[in-house]
Amino acid sequence: MAEVKLVNVQKAYGDAVVLKDIHLQVRDGEFMVFVGPSGCGKSTLLRTIAGLEDITGGELSIGGRVVNDVPPAERGVAMVFQSYALYPHMDLYENMAFGLKLAKVPKDEIDRAVQSAAKILNIDHLLHRKPKDLSGGQRQRVAIGRAIVRKPQVFLFDEPLSNLDTALRVKMRYEFAKLHEDLKTTMIYVTHDQVEAMTLADRIVVLSAGKIEQVGSPLELYEHPDNLFVAGFIGSPAMNFLPGTIVSASGAEAVVRLATQETVRCEVDAARAQPGDTVTLGIRPEHFVVSHADNRIQAQVTFVEQLGSATFAYSTLPGTDSTLTCQLDGALRLKSGEALTLGVPAGACHLFDAQGLAFRRHAATELRQAA
């Protein structure tokens, strides 16, 4: 295992800067996930750690050793790509052993390494098969096994589940979590799927336009996003954002007037806000309650999804361009065009200033304990 540390790391292609002043410490044995939209730089960041991309500036160290100029094969890392990249003419054993053979590792050591990795991944009964005889999930396990046999200090995964169907992705998320628990090795995982990130990560790094927006545990990012970008990216369905104006503010709460002239009380530290300031109110779909006594908002249903365990109501606010996504009780029956009275607990409200920075919330922990 090893710590990975990046200090002021930058990457540019000519005048195009794709990584901007990256400061990050991946702890020894940690499972860290990079997330962000397409083009945010998450795969480029992973490739710089692997040595497949040279950094333009800054310092990168693995296990306490600066590796800026160290070739990929000597960095103590193993990378698993989106594509399986298996040799079709070799069986699974040969695919997993190939790298060790090139390194002239003794045959008995190769056999022990392959058998041990195959057992961890539950493919030891498939070692005689060719890749064409396997499912997508089994092929991905072989690609992971090929990395395991090298006994790296750090595992790097670049969207390894994106080629799999939905059901198999859910199963493989469990397999990755179990693999980390078994190996207890530092792992860095790139995905655009924030559900994968929330499921797997000890900590998540949210990237946007080549810079880090926030680093934290899944629940920290969910409950205390630093800004509008993180708030909108973490959580599924995405957080609702409503424009508003501060009516009153203190260190304990803020009262916000919406475009509908309704007011919403938010339990946040709004000491830096002033009456009249433009703000954005954030409400997660799962925090709405029908006919709640606190913070009532009137809406009109435009579309309903009945999914059994939950009802998703897509609504508009009368007289405005604002729309809401609400996750409600599955037993609730709604129709398009129906008027809907919604409420949200003051402690569940998020609030962001005109620059998109969050006002610190007070009640997230209490809400989670109550749930």
C-alpha positions in Angstrom: 0.0 0.0 0.0 1.0 3.6 -0.5 0.0 7.2 -0.1 -0.4 9.2 -3.3 0.2 13.0 -3.0 -0.2 15.7 -5.6 1.1 19.2 -4.9 0.2 22.0 -7.3 0.0 19.5 -10.2 -0.9 21.0 -13.6 -1.4 19.5 -17.1 -1.6 21.5 -20.3 -1.6 20.7 -24.0 -0.1 23.8 -25.5 -2.3 26.7 -24.3 -5.1 24.4 -23.2 -4.8 23.8 -19.5 -6.7 20.7 -18.5 -5.6 20.3 -14.8 -5.3 23.4 -12.7 -3.3 23.5 -9.4 -4.3 20.1 -8.1 -3.6 19.6 -4.4 -4.7 16.2 -3.2 -3.6 13.5 -0.8 -4.9 9.9 -1.2 -4.4 8.1 2.1 -2.7 4.8 2.4 -5.2 2.1 1.9 -8.0 4.5 0.9 -10.6 3.9 -1.8 -10.9 7.3 -3.5 -13.2 8.1 -6.4 -12.9 10.9 -9.0 -16.2 12.1 -10.3 -17.3 14.9 -12.6 -18.9 15.5 -16.0 -17.3 14.5 -19.3 -14.2 16.6 -20.0 -13.6 17.7 -16.4 -10.2 16.1 -16.3 -10.8 13.1 -14.1 -9.3 10.5 -16.5 -6.4 12.8 -17.3 -5.7 13.1 -13.6 -5.7 9.3 -13.3 -3.4 9.0 -16.2 -0.9 11.4 -14.8 -0.7 9.3 -11.6 -0.2 6.2 -13.8 2.6 8.0 -15.7 0.7 7.7 -19.0 0.6 11.5 -19.1 3.5 13.8 -18.1 2.6 16.6 -15.8 3.4 20.2 -16.8 4.0 21.4 -13.3 3.9 20.5 -9.7 5.0 17.4 -7.8 3.6 13.8 -7.7 4.7 11.3 -5.2 3.7 7.6 -4.5 4.7 6.0 -1.3 6.8 9.0 -0.4 8.8 8.8 -3.6 8.6 11.6 -6.2 7.7 10.0 -9.5 7.5 12.9 -11.9 10.1 11.4 -14.1 9.6 7.7 -13.2 8.3 5.4 -16.1 4.9 3.9 -15.6 6.2 0.4 -15.1 8.4 1.5 -12.1 5.8 3.5 -10.2 4.2 0.6 -8.4 0.8 1.1 -9.9 -1.5 -1.1 -11.9 -4.3 0.3 -14.1 -7.5 -1.3 -15.2 -9.1 0.4 -18.3 -12.6 0.8 -19.5 -11.9 -1.8 -22.2 -10.9 -5.3 -21.0 -7.9 -5.5 -23.5 -7.6 -9.3 -23.1 -5.7 -11.4 -25.6 -8.3 -13.5 -27.4 -6.0 -16.4 -28.3 -5.0 -16.9 -24.6 -7.0 -18.5 -21.9 -7.6 -16.7 -18.6 -4.6 -18.1 -16.9 -2.3 -17.0 -19.7 -3.9 -13.6 -19.8 -3.3 -13.1 -16.1 0.2 -14.5 -16.2 1.4 -12.7 -19.3 2.9 -9.6 -17.6 4.7 -11.7 -15.0 6.2 -13.9 -17.7 7.5 -10.9 -19.5 9.1 -9.8 -16.2 10.7 -13.3 -16.0 9.1 -14.1 -12.7 9.7 -17.8 -11.7 7.0 -20.1 -12.9 5.9 -21.3 -9.4 5.6 -17.7 -8.2 3.4 -16.9 -11.3 1.2 -19.9 -10.6 0.7 -18.9 -6.9 -0.1 -15.3 -7.9 -2.6 -16.2 -10.6 -4.3 -18.9 -8.5 -4.6 -16.5 -5.5 -6.0 -13.6 -7.6 -8.4 -15.9 -9.4 -9.7 -17.2 -6.1 -10.2 -13.6 -4.7 -12.2 -12.8 -7.9 -14.1 -16.1 -7.9 -12.9 -17.0 -11.4 -10.6 -19.8 -10.4 -12.9 -22.4 -12.1 -12.7 -20.4 -15.4 -8.9 -20.2 -15.9 -9.0 -22.7 -18.8 -11.5 -20.7 -20.8 -10.9 -18.1 -23.5 -12.2 -14.5 -23.2 -14.9 -15.1 -25.9 -16.5 -17.7 -23.6 -17.0 -15.2 -20.7 -19.6 -12.6 -19.8 -18.7 -8.9 -19.6 -18.4 -9.1 -15.8 -16.1 -12.1 -15.9 -13.9 -10.4 -18.5 -13.6 -7.4 -16.3 -12.6 -9.6 -13.4 -9.8 -11.1 -15.5 -8.6 -7.6 -16.3 -8.6 -6.8 -12.6 -6.8 -10.1 -11.8 -4.1 -9.2 -14.3 -3.5 -6.1 -12.2 -3.7 -8.0 -8.9 -0.9 -10.5 -9.8 1.5 -7.6 -10.1 1.0 -6.7 -6.4 1.0 -3.0 -7.0 1.1 -0.3 -4.3 -1.8 1.5 -5.9 -4.7 0.3 -8.1 -6.1 2.7 -10.7 -9.5 2.1 -12.3 -10.7 4.2 -15.3 -14.5 3.7 -15.6 -14.2 -0.1 -15.4 -17.9 -0.7 -15.3 -19.1 1.6 -18.1 -19.4 -1.3 -20.7 -21.6 -3.4 -18.5 -25.4 -3.4 -18.3 -27.2 -1.9 -15.4 -27.8 -5.1 -13.4 -24.3 -6.2 -13.8 -22.9 -2.8 -12.8 -24.8 -3.1 -9.5 -23.3 -6.5 -8.8 -19.8 -5.4 -9.8 -20.0 -2.4 -7.4 -20.3 -4.9 -4.6 -17.3 -6.9 -6.1 -15.1 -3.8 -6.1 -16.1 -3.0 -2.5 -15.3 -6.5 -1.4 -12.0 -6.5 -3.4 -10.9 -3.4 -1.5 -11.9 -4.9 1.8 -9.9 -8.1 1.0 -6.7 -6.4 -0.4 -6.7 -3.3 1.8 -4.7 -1.5 -1.0 -4.9 2.1 -2.1 -7.4 2.4 -4.9 -8.3 5.3 -7.1 -11.4 4.9 -9.3 -12.7 7.2 -12.0 -16.4 7.3 -12.9 -19.0 9.8 -14.2 -21.7 7.9 -12.3 -22.2 9.6 -8.9 -24.1 6.5 -7.6 -21.0 4.4 -8.1 -19.0 7.1 -6.3 -21.4 7.2 -3.4 -21.5 3.4 -3.1 -17.7 2.7 -3.3 -15.8 5.7 -2.0 -14.1 6.4 1.3 -13.8 9.9 -0.1 -14.9 11.5 -3.3 -13.1 14.1 -5.4 -15.5 16.2 -7.4 -13.9 17.8 -10.4 -15.1 20.5 -12.8 -13.2 22.1 -15.7 -9.8 20.7 -14.5 -10.0 21.8 -10.9 -11.1 20.2 -7.6 -14.5 21.6 -6.4 -14.6 19.5 -3.2 -13.2 16.5 -1.4 -15.0 14.6 1.2 -16.9 11.4 2.3 -20.1 10.6 0.3 -22.3 11.9 3.2 -20.3 15.0 3.6 -20.8 15.9 0.0 -24.4 15.0 0.1 -25.2 16.9 3.3 -22.7 19.8 3.1 -21.9 20.6 -0.6 -19.5 23.6 -0.8 -21.2 25.1 -3.9 -23.9 24.9 -6.5 -21.9 22.6 -8.7 -21.3 19.9 -6.1 -24.8 20.2 -4.8 -26.2 19.6 -8.3 -23.8 16.8 -9.2 -24.1 14.7 -6.0 -27.5 13.1 -5.4 -29.9 11.3 -7.7 -32.3 12.7 -8.8 -30.5 16.0 -8.8 -31.1 18.8 -6.3 -33.8 21.4 -7.2 -32.6 25.0 -7.4 -35.0 27.9 -7.0 -34.0 31.6 -7.2 -34.9 33.8 -4.3 -34.2 36.9 -2.2 -33.1 37.2 1.4 -35.9 38.6 3.6 -34.0 38.2 6.9 -30.8 36.5 7.9 -28.8 35.6 11.0 -26.3 33.0 12.2 -29.1 30.6 12.9 -31.4 30.9 9.9 -32.4 32.7 6.8 -35.9 33.5 5.4 -36.0 33.5 1.6 -38.7 34.9 -0.7 -39.3 32.9 -3.9 -40.5 34.3 -7.2 -44.0 33.0 -6.3 -43.8 35.4 -3.2 -43.9 32.4 -0.9 -41.3 32.4 1.9 -39.1 29.5 3.0 -37.1 29.3 6.3 -33.7 27.7 6.1 -31.7 26.5 9.1 -28.3 27.8 7.9 -25.6 30.1 9.1 -26.5 33.2 7.0 -24.7 35.8 9.1 -22.9 37.1 6.0 -26.1 37.7 4.1 -28.1 40.9 4.0 -31.8 41.5 3.2 -32.3 41.9 -0.5 -29.4 39.6 -1.4 -30.0 37.3 -4.4 -29.6 33.6 -3.4 -30.5 30.2 -4.6 -32.5 27.8 -2.6 -31.6 24.1 -2.9 -34.1 21.3 -2.1 -33.4 17.6 -2.7 -36.3 15.7 -4.3 -36.5 13.2 -1.4 -36.9 16.0 1.2 -40.3 17.2 0.0 -43.3 16.2 2.0 -46.9 16.6 0.8 -48.9 19.2 2.9 -46.1 19.6 5.4 -46.9 22.4 7.9 -43.5 24.1 7.4 -42.3 25.9 4.3 -45.3 25.3 2.1 -44.8 25.6 -1.7 -47.7 25.4 -4.2 -46.9 23.5 -7.4 -48.7 22.0 -10.4 -48.0 18.5 -11.5 -46.9 18.1 -15.1 -45.7 14.5 -15.2 -45.8 11.5 -12.8 -43.6 8.4 -12.6 -45.1 5.6 -10.5 -42.2 3.3 -9.6 -43.8 1.3 -6.8 -41.5 2.1 -4.0 -41.6 5.9 -4.9 -43.6 8.3 -6.9 -41.7 11.0 -8.8 -43.7 14.1 -9.5 -42.4 16.7 -11.9 -44.0 20.0 -11.3 -44.0 23.7 -12.1 -44.3 26.7 -9.8 -47.2 28.9 -10.9 -46.2 32.1 -12.7 -42.5 31.2 -12.9 -40.1 29.2 -15.0 -39.1 27.1 -12.0 -39.6 23.4 -12.1 -39.4 20.8 -9.3 -38.6 17.1 -9.1 -40.2 15.5 -6.1 -39.6 12.0 -4.7 -42.7 11.1 -2.8 -44.3 8.0 -1.1 -45.0 5.2 -3.6 -48.5 4.9 -2.3 -49.3 8.4 -3.4 -51.5 8.7 -6.5 -51.1 11.9 -8.5 -52.3 13.0 -11.9 -50.9 15.5 -14.5 -52.5 19.0 -13.9 -53.2 18.4 -10.3 -52.4 21.1 -7.7 -49.8 20.0 -5.1 -49.0 21.5 -1.8 -45.4 20.7 -0.8 -43.4 21.4 2.3 -39.8 20.9 3.2 -38.2 20.9 6.7 -36.2 24.0 7.4 -33.2 21.8 8.3 -33.2 20.1 4.9 -32.9 23.3 2.9 -29.7 24.3 1.2 -28.8 27.9 0.5 -26.2 29.4 -1.9 -25.1 33.0 -2.4 -24.9 34.9 -5.6 -21.4 33.4 -6.3 -22.8 29.9 -5.8 -21.1 29.3 -2.4 -23.0 27.5 0.2 -24.2 28.8 3.6 -23.3 26.3 6.2 -26.2 24.1 7.3 -26.9 23.2 10.9 -29.3 20.3 10.8 -27.9 17.6 8.5 -26.8 15.3 11.2 -30.0 15.6 13.1 -32.0 14.9 10.0 -30.0 11.7 9.2 -30.4 10.5 12.8 -34.2 11.2 12.7 -34.5 9.2 9.4 
